[in-house]
Every structure is written in C-alpha cells, then in structure tokens.
Amino acid sequence: MMLTKLSKFLKNSKGATAIEYALIASLIAVVAITGMKAIGNKILNQLTNIANNLG
C-alpha cells in the first residue's frame, strides 16, 4: 500500500513542475529586488546631489 503510493508520487511530475516554477519565480523576484535596490540607490544619490547643489 505504502509502496504503491510512493510509486505514484514519484511518477507524478505535476509536483516537481510546480516546485520548479516556484524556484524560477523566486529567482526572478530576488534579481528584480536587487536591481530595484541598486537603481533606487543611484536615484537617491542623484537627488541628493541635486538638492545639495540647489541649497
């Protein structure tokens, strides 16, 4: 009984596919967040420079 369930679970690729998609989505999210932080810091530095030059 248990061996049959395990065999069916191992043959089922839907779970593996869902996990792969979740990993890909996580990687994309990490890259996007890192990129946004870098761009945000550059924009902040530019705005700080502009504010310092005006005042």
C-alpha positions as CSV (number, residue, x, y, z in Angstrom):
1,M,0.0,0.0,0.0
2,M,2.7,2.5,1.0
3,L,4.9,1.4,-1.8
4,T,2.1,1.9,-4.3
5,K,1.5,5.5,-3.1
6,L,5.2,6.2,-3.1
7,S,5.5,4.9,-6.7
8,K,2.6,7.0,-7.8
9,F,4.0,10.1,-6.1
10,L,7.4,9.6,-7.8
11,K,5.8,9.1,-11.2
12,N,3.7,12.3,-10.8
13,S,5.5,15.2,-12.4
14,K,3.0,17.9,-11.5
15,G,4.5,18.5,-8.1
16,A,8.0,18.7,-9.5
17,T,6.9,21.1,-12.1
18,A,5.2,23.3,-9.6
19,I,8.4,23.3,-7.4
20,E,10.5,24.3,-10.5
21,Y,8.1,27.1,-11.3
22,A,8.3,28.3,-7.7
23,L,12.1,28.3,-7.7
24,I,12.2,30.2,-11.0
25,A,9.7,32.8,-9.7
26,S,11.8,33.1,-6.5
27,L,15.0,33.7,-8.5
28,I,13.3,36.3,-10.7
29,A,12.0,38.1,-7.6
30,V,15.4,38.1,-6.0
31,V,17.0,39.5,-9.2
32,A,14.3,42.1,-9.5
33,I,14.5,43.3,-5.9
34,T,18.3,43.5,-6.1
35,G,18.1,45.5,-9.3
36,M,15.5,47.9,-7.9
37,K,17.5,48.5,-4.8
38,A,20.6,49.3,-7.0
39,I,18.6,51.7,-9.2
40,G,16.9,53.2,-6.2
41,N,20.2,54.0,-4.5
42,K,21.5,55.6,-7.7
43,I,18.4,57.8,-8.0
44,L,18.7,58.7,-4.3
45,N,22.3,59.8,-4.8
46,Q,21.4,61.9,-7.8
47,L,18.6,63.6,-6.0
48,T,20.8,64.2,-3.0
49,N,23.4,65.8,-5.3
50,I,20.8,68.0,-6.9
51,A,19.4,69.1,-3.5
52,N,22.9,69.9,-2.3
53,N,23.7,71.9,-5.4
54,L,20.5,73.9,-5.1
55,G,20.8,74.6,-1.4
